[in-house]
Amino acid sequence: MRTFFTEQLAERDARLDAFEEEGKERAQYIQYATSMWRGVELWAARNGHELPPPPFKTFPEWQASHHTHD
């Protein structure tokens, strides 16, 4: 016989599993997007082009601005 708390724990575990899977998929996409961006930078350098700075913050810049809002 399942108790209320057992059911609550099972539901929580299922939500955590889904959240973890989403995080893994998001990390894979970030790796994909980063490698594509790096490929564009390398292509530009090989062909004598100079790209403007990326339109987003670097990780250290993002960390600094993100933590100042805490």
Secondary structure, 3 states (H helix, E strand, C coil): CCCHHHHHHHHHHHHHHHHHHHHHHHHHHHHHHHHHHHHHHHHHHHCCCCCCCCCCCCHHHHHHHHHHCC
